[in-house]
């Protein structure tokens, strides 16, 4: 699959902002199964300085400083990405979840993809007895780790209601879990917290998912979605495997990875500081256009909105 992606973020301020400093994790990354053919990030007003770097987890970060007074900031990311993912392994062939937990606990690697970084509580994925107990129902003794994780993914999809009005990017995990509702960010965080509660390494992945209009309806520009899902480390032989609890599917060629981290706090699309501005209004529009058609396009969900603080 080859995709053209356009992500437009617009901040409108009540009063002019005198300056802005921001860090943006909006550019897709080249990784296993995915190659960025080209990408660009354009800001209006034009920044005085900007520089791209790579963070600890291998995500692309663009830091910019805008000194021109402005009442509106528009950030446009465009990219062309080729996605060619392998089929996931047969879940029953993966090691037992207890074996994976023991191996992760004994890891002495501090590489960015080491399981050691992903077994502890995160800023937005605290340990929770109730979430761990919920996850444990999928992890019978000696059950293969991927089989267990896939069962948990399907249970979250079945038990939780997708409701974009129920939560926002700052909603605590416990609140979303208690309400049994939220968005893709919440479902990913709940799955991650449950896995870590059992000693299993789990990561948060941000990106996009391809959407198709309902039959007979025109495709609308900007109507696609940002997305988020979870990844679980299945031992040194199988490595990281991605699961999408919002759609109850393994991540495949309909998904485009932007960033990988411990939770949303590591991969927030836009964060930074502003001087002035008063109240702000945020608008996000995403378009994911397939240049080659996929066999089974997945269902999408509305984006988790980035916040500029």
RACORUR-V463724 format. One record per pair of residues at least 6 apart in sequence whose ideal C-beta (glycine too) atoms are under 7 Angstrom apart, sorted by the first residue. I is the first residue (numbers start at 0). GAP is how many residues later the second one is. Records with the same first field share a line. If there is no record, write none. Layout:
I->GAP  GAP
This chain:
0->82  252  289  291  293
1->78  80  289  290
2->78  80  207  253  285  286  287  288
3->76  285  287
4->23  73  74  76  203  251  283
5->72  281
6->19  70  279
7->66  68  214  277
8->66  261  275  297
9->62  64  273
10->61  62  269  271  297
11->59  60  268  269
12->58  59  264  265  267
13->263  264  265
14->261  262  263
15->53  54  55  260
16->52  53  257  258  259  260
17->51  257  258
18->47  48  256
19->46  53  252  254
20->44  251  252
21->42  248  249  250  286
22->38  40  248  249
23->17  38  51  245  246
24->34  35  36  233  234  242  243  244
25->15  51  232  243
26->12  14  33  35  50  52
27->8  11  51  53  228  229  230
28->7  29  30  31  228  229  230
29->6
30->226
32->50  51  52  53
33->47  49  222  223
34->47
35->43  45
36->43  44  45
37->41  42
38->39  40
39->38
40->21  36
41->34
42->21  23  32
43->30
44->21  23  25
46->17  18  19
47->17  18  19
48->15  16
49->12  13  14
50->12
51->8  9  10
52->8
53->6  7
54->6
55->56
56->55  203  204  209
57->54  202
58->200  201  208
74->195
80->175
82->170  173
84->167  168
87->153  162
88->57  149
90->53  55  56  59
91->52  55
93->50  51  52  140  141  144
94->49  50  140
95->46  47  48  49
96->42  46  48  51  101  103
97->44
98->136
99->45  100  133  134  135
100->97  98  99
102->132
103->11  15  95  96  97  129
104->94
106->7  8  9
108->7
109->6
112->127
114->86  118
116->145
117->83  84  85  115  144
118->77  80  82
119->76
120->6
121->140  141  143
122->140  142
123->49  65  139  140  141
124->48  64  67  68  71  137  138
125->47  67
126->66  69  70
127->45  46  65  69
129->47
130->46  59  62  63  66
131->62  65  66
133->60
134->17  59  60  62  63
135->62
137->10  13  14  17
138->9  59
144->89
145->88  95
148->46  83  94
149->93
151->39  42
152->38  90  92  95
153->94
155->31  34  35  89
156->88  89  91
158->21
159->20  21  22  27
160->19  20
161->21  84  139
162->18  19
163->19  138
165->13  15  16
166->9  15  16  19
168->16  95  135  136  138
170->11  15
172->16  17  20
175->6  10  14
176->13
182->118  119  121
183->43  44  45  62  117  120
184->43  79  119
186->58  59
187->16  40  41  42  57
188->74
190->11  39  54
191->10  12  38  71
194->7  37
195->6
199->32
200->31  32
201->28  29  30
202->27  28  37  57  58  59
203->24  26  57  58  59  60  62  63
204->23  24  25  26  37  52  55
205->22  52  53  61
206->20  48  49  50  51
207->16  17  18  19  48  78  80
208->16  18  45  46  89  91
209->44  78  80  84  87  88
210->13  14  77  89
211->85
212->6
220->66
221->63  64  65
223->62  63  64  76
224->61  75  76  77  78
225->60  77  78
226->73  74
227->76
228->13  14  15  16  17  22
229->13  15
230->9  10  11
231->9  11
232->6  7
233->7
241->8  9
242->7  8
243->7
245->55
246->51  52
248->49
252->41
253->40  43  44
258->8
260->6
267->38
268->37
269->36  38
270->36  37  38
271->36  37
272->36
273->34
281->23
283->19  21
285->17
